[in-house]
Amino acid sequence: MTKKVLVTGATGRTGSLVVKKLQSNDYGWQVVPFARSSRKAQEIFGNTDNFIFGDILSLEDVSIALEGCEKLIILTSAVPKMITPPSEGKPPEFDFETNGKPEQVDWLGQKNQIDSAKKAGIKHIILVGSMGGTNENHPLNRLGNGNILIWKRKAEQYLMDSAINYTIIRAGGLLDKPDGKRELLVGKDDEFLASPPNGIPTSIPRGDVANMVIQALNNPFAKNKAFDLISQPENDDTSISIDWDALFQLA
């Protein structure tokens, strides 16, 4: 029998990649995408088959979506919106949409998902966060005065304290570049930000993050790990063969 996994944030830029990859390949998991907007799902996927629509701030919505699932992938994240462009030497100003502030999405929304998962008997949660959470003064925290990395880190800690098996992937700067063409590097506690290997950019294609998420579903070395993830620069058009067991063991 195929096992079911709920993917929240399924219409996000990384979440939609995870959903599409799970839909188009046989990883042994039936994906149940969860999102707020049916219109956006229709635009991205061309249909809303198997989608469940709801609000991560609703315990009832998340609980219904988790019925029959064994695992949960959390890809929800607050998204800052530019409200004033840069001008005359002044930096741009950002804000968040109603009910979309980091405290609501990255803390309360993720806490709600974790609580619902625990109640539903979910065996494993995979959460994608961001590097930079060890620095309260990180520039991302100043966007819209949202403290986005602080709230993300709080949710990560809540998951680690939940007694549910977890995999927390703290991704570097996300790139809209082809995946599968770069060596992946794992680290911890923002060590890459403090000292990038050979001075490389601390970034990674979204598709490579999606691949890491999917591999974490079945890999025996992925559980109860929290790690940073970046990639080496792309050298050529050659696809990279990744030893996933070794990569998770390094985490």
C-alpha positions as semicolon CSV with decimal commas, in nm:
position;residue;x (nm);y (nm);z (nm)
1;M;0,000;0,000;0,000
2;T;0,133;0,343;-0,094
3;K;0,208;0,565;0,204
4;K;0,073;0,919;0,220
5;V;0,266;1,237;0,295
6;L;0,114;1,581;0,345
7;V;0,304;1,873;0,190
8;T;0,205;2,213;0,326
9;G;0,299;2,529;0,139
10;A;0,237;2,326;-0,176
11;T;0,192;2,628;-0,403
12;G;0,510;2,800;-0,287
13;R;0,813;2,816;-0,514
14;T;0,992;2,531;-0,337
15;G;0,679;2,350;-0,223
16;S;0,545;2,321;-0,577
17;L;0,873;2,160;-0,685
18;V;0,846;1,900;-0,409
19;V;0,487;1,823;-0,508
20;K;0,566;1,795;-0,880
21;K;0,863;1,568;-0,817
22;L;0,659;1,339;-0,591
23;Q;0,378;1,331;-0,846
24;S;0,602;1,246;-1,140
25;N;0,831;0,985;-0,982
26;D;0,773;0,667;-0,786
27;Y;0,925;0,732;-0,445
28;G;0,670;0,510;-0,272
29;W;0,468;0,804;-0,142
30;Q;0,130;0,945;-0,239
31;V;0,154;1,321;-0,204
32;V;-0,132;1,518;-0,052
33;P;-0,073;1,888;-0,130
34;F;-0,210;2,145;0,117
35;A;-0,253;2,512;0,025
36;R;-0,473;2,815;0,084
37;S;-0,561;2,914;-0,272
38;S;-0,731;2,683;-0,521
39;R;-0,681;2,949;-0,789
40;K;-0,305;2,949;-0,738
41;A;-0,295;2,568;-0,737
42;Q;-0,485;2,562;-1,065
43;E;-0,242;2,813;-1,218
44;I;0,067;2,616;-1,111
45;F;-0,048;2,257;-1,161
46;G;-0,326;2,284;-1,418
47;N;-0,561;2,096;-1,183
48;T;-0,631;2,059;-0,813
49;D;-0,638;1,679;-0,796
50;N;-0,571;1,546;-0,443
51;F;-0,530;1,899;-0,307
52;I;-0,668;1,993;0,030
53;F;-0,731;2,363;0,086
54;G;-0,721;2,529;0,423
55;D;-0,537;2,752;0,667
56;I;-0,235;2,640;0,867
57;L;-0,363;2,859;1,152
58;S;-0,670;2,634;1,174
59;L;-0,609;2,325;1,385
60;E;-0,917;2,165;1,229
61;D;-0,799;2,228;0,871
62;V;-0,456;2,078;0,933
63;S;-0,595;1,784;1,130
64;I;-0,834;1,695;0,845
65;A;-0,551;1,717;0,592
66;L;-0,331;1,485;0,798
67;E;-0,586;1,202;0,812
68;G;-0,427;0,884;0,678
69;C;-0,080;1,039;0,641
70;E;0,239;0,896;0,789
71;K;0,467;1,193;0,732
72;L;0,448;1,571;0,703
73;I;0,663;1,807;0,496
74;I;0,642;2,168;0,615
75;L;0,722;2,418;0,342
76;T;0,513;2,711;0,463
77;S;0,696;3,041;0,501
78;A;0,611;3,409;0,542
79;V;0,684;3,604;0,223
80;P;0,790;3,969;0,250
81;K;0,637;4,205;-0,006
82;M;0,808;4,522;-0,125
83;I;0,579;4,819;-0,057
84;T;0,822;5,100;-0,136
85;P;1,100;5,060;-0,395
86;P;1,447;5,198;-0,330
87;S;1,490;5,566;-0,418
88;E;1,741;5,846;-0,363
89;G;1,973;5,626;-0,162
90;K;1,694;5,492;0,060
91;P;1,654;5,116;0,089
92;P;1,327;4,948;-0,012
93;E;1,056;4,893;0,248
94;F;0,884;4,561;0,302
95;D;0,572;4,436;0,475
96;F;0,369;4,115;0,499
97;E;0,013;4,044;0,392
98;T;-0,270;4,012;0,644
99;N;-0,225;3,699;0,855
100;G;0,105;3,645;0,676
101;K;0,354;3,787;0,922
102;P;0,642;3,563;1,032
103;E;0,507;3,529;1,386
104;Q;0,183;3,392;1,244
105;V;0,321;3,178;0,960
106;D;0,667;3,069;1,072
107;W;0,589;3,030;1,440
108;L;0,217;2,989;1,515
109;G;0,140;2,821;1,182
110;Q;0,427;2,576;1,211
111;K;0,354;2,513;1,579
112;N;-0,004;2,435;1,482
113;Q;0,115;2,188;1,219
114;I;0,347;2,017;1,468
115;D;0,073;1,995;1,732
116;S;-0,171;1,853;1,476
117;A;0,089;1,603;1,357
118;K;0,157;1,485;1,710
119;K;-0,214;1,435;1,772
120;A;-0,248;1,245;1,442
121;G;0,044;1,012;1,522
122;I;0,266;1,138;1,242
123;K;0,597;0,952;1,251
124;H;0,832;1,201;1,087
125;I;0,827;1,573;1,002
126;I;1,056;1,729;0,742
127;L;1,081;2,106;0,779
128;V;1,262;2,347;0,548
129;G;1,398;2,655;0,720
130;S;1,669;2,907;0,646
131;M;2,028;2,962;0,738
132;G;2,105;3,271;0,947
133;G;1,897;3,185;1,251
134;T;2,190;3,210;1,494
135;N;2,220;3,585;1,424
136;E;1,938;3,796;1,567
137;N;2,075;4,094;1,374
138;H;2,060;3,918;1,037
139;P;1,930;4,156;0,765
140;L;1,636;3,924;0,690
141;N;1,500;3,993;1,038
142;R;1,468;4,362;0,951
143;L;1,243;4,304;0,650
144;G;0,911;4,450;0,755
145;N;1,036;4,426;1,114
146;G;0,924;4,065;1,089
147;N;1,211;3,887;1,269
148;I;1,149;3,603;1,027
149;L;1,458;3,397;1,115
150;I;1,391;3,431;1,487
151;W;1,041;3,288;1,449
152;K;1,165;3,014;1,217
153;R;1,426;2,910;1,473
154;K;1,163;2,906;1,748
155;A;0,950;2,666;1,544
156;E;1,251;2,446;1,472
157;Q;1,323;2,417;1,843
158;Y;0,959;2,337;1,912
159;L;0,978;2,053;1,659
160;M;1,299;1,918;1,811
161;D;1,133;1,917;2,154
162;S;0,814;1,751;2,025
163;A;0,931;1,387;2,046
164;I;0,843;1,343;1,676
165;N;1,122;1,229;1,445
166;Y;1,241;1,531;1,250
167;T;1,461;1,643;0,964
168;I;1,528;2,018;0,959
169;I;1,692;2,151;0,644
170;R;1,820;2,507;0,682
171;A;1,871;2,611;0,324
172;G;2,105;2,880;0,201
173;G;1,997;3,148;-0,044
174;L;1,749;2,989;-0,285
175;L;1,824;2,998;-0,658
176;D;1,594;2,941;-0,952
177;K;1,858;2,733;-1,130
178;P;1,863;2,373;-1,260
179;D;1,899;2,107;-0,992
180;G;2,112;1,794;-0,993
181;K;2,419;1,970;-1,130
182;R;2,598;2,075;-0,811
183;E;2,772;1,909;-0,522
184;L;2,575;1,961;-0,202
185;L;2,739;2,063;0,125
186;V;2,598;2,020;0,475
187;G;2,703;2,218;0,779
188;K;2,566;2,345;1,109
189;D;2,497;2,661;1,308
190;D;2,564;2,898;1,016
191;E;2,930;2,800;0,987
192;F;2,904;2,849;0,610
193;L;2,794;3,210;0,661
194;A;3,087;3,278;0,892
195;S;3,340;3,105;0,668
196;P;3,217;2,999;0,321
197;P;3,419;2,706;0,177
198;N;3,669;2,862;-0,065
199;G;3,460;3,178;-0,054
200;I;3,172;3,028;-0,256
201;P;2,822;3,182;-0,243
202;T;2,610;3,035;0,037
203;S;2,325;2,947;-0,196
204;I;2,150;2,646;-0,347
205;P;1,897;2,580;-0,627
206;R;1,541;2,526;-0,504
207;G;1,526;2,197;-0,690
208;D;1,822;2,062;-0,495
209;V;1,647;2,150;-0,170
210;A;1,337;1,970;-0,301
211;N;1,549;1,664;-0,382
212;M;1,694;1,666;-0,029
213;V;1,344;1,685;0,117
214;I;1,225;1,389;-0,088
215;Q;1,531;1,179;-0,007
216;A;1,468;1,246;0,362
217;L;1,135;1,063;0,336
218;N;1,301;0,722;0,303
219;N;1,662;0,764;0,412
220;P;1,746;0,583;0,739
221;F;2,010;0,844;0,829
222;A;1,784;1,147;0,788
223;K;1,591;1,131;1,113
224;N;1,659;1,364;1,404
225;K;1,901;1,580;1,207
226;A;1,907;1,959;1,176
227;F;2,160;2,099;0,932
228;D;2,252;2,378;0,691
229;L;2,252;2,308;0,318
230;I;2,431;2,490;0,036
231;S;2,582;2,388;-0,298
232;Q;2,907;2,422;-0,482
233;P;2,893;2,644;-0,792
234;E;2,782;2,471;-1,111
235;N;3,085;2,389;-1,326
236;D;2,933;2,238;-1,639
237;D;2,622;2,066;-1,769
238;T;2,714;1,730;-1,619
239;S;2,468;1,585;-1,370
240;I;2,607;1,509;-1,025
241;S;2,568;1,168;-0,863
242;I;2,491;1,215;-0,493
243;D;2,554;0,960;-0,217
244;W;2,250;1,048;-0,008
245;D;2,341;0,811;0,275
246;A;2,681;0,974;0,313
247;L;2,533;1,323;0,294
248;F;2,278;1,259;0,568
249;Q;2,541;1,088;0,782
250;L;2,754;1,401;0,759
251;A;2,467;1,616;0,886
